[in-house]
Amino acid sequence: SRWGSCSYKNNISINLCASYLPDRQLDHIIMHELMHTRIKNHSVYFWSELNNIVEDLKGLRKELKEDYFL
C-alpha cells in the first residue's frame, strides 16, 4: 500500500511497482526514504529538508497522488 518505507533501523524498502514510474518519480520516492534515515517522521522540518534536495517536490507529490495508483 506504500511506494516505499524506511524502518527505524534504516532498512529501506521500495515497492516493486515504483520501477514502472518515470525516473523523476522513482528518484523522489528514493530521496524521501533516504531522508527518513535522518528524520524519522513527516514533520515540517522533514518536508523542508526534503524540499531543499528535491526539485519541484510539491509538483511531484501532487502528480504521484493524482496520476499513479498502487
C-alpha positions, -999 to 999 in steps of 0.1 A, spaced: 0 0 0 31 22 1 56 33 -25 84 29 0 93 27 36 122 31 60 124 12 93 139 26 125 170 6 117 172 25 84 162 -5 62 147 10 31 121 -9 10 108 3 -23 76 -12 -38 83 -31 -70 56 -11 -87 77 20 -83 100 6 -110 73 14 -136 71 51 -126 90 78 -145 126 82 -133 118 116 -116 91 99 -95 113 70 -86 141 94 -76 116 114 -55 105 82 -36 141 71 -30 151 106 -17 120 106 5 130 73 21 167 83 24 156 115 42 139 92 67 173 78 77 179 113 91 144 124 102 121 96 113 88 115 109 69 137 85 74 169 105 76 204 89 114 200 93 113 167 73 94 184 44 116 215 45 148 194 43 134 172 15 123 203 -4 159 215 -3 172 185 -23 142 175 -45 133 200 -72 96 206 -75 87 185 -46 52 198 -43 45 191 -80 60 156 -78 39 148 -47 7 160 -64 15 141 -97 22 109 -78 -10 112 -58 -32 121 -88 -17 101 -116 -3 69 -102 -20 43 -80 -9 12 -62 
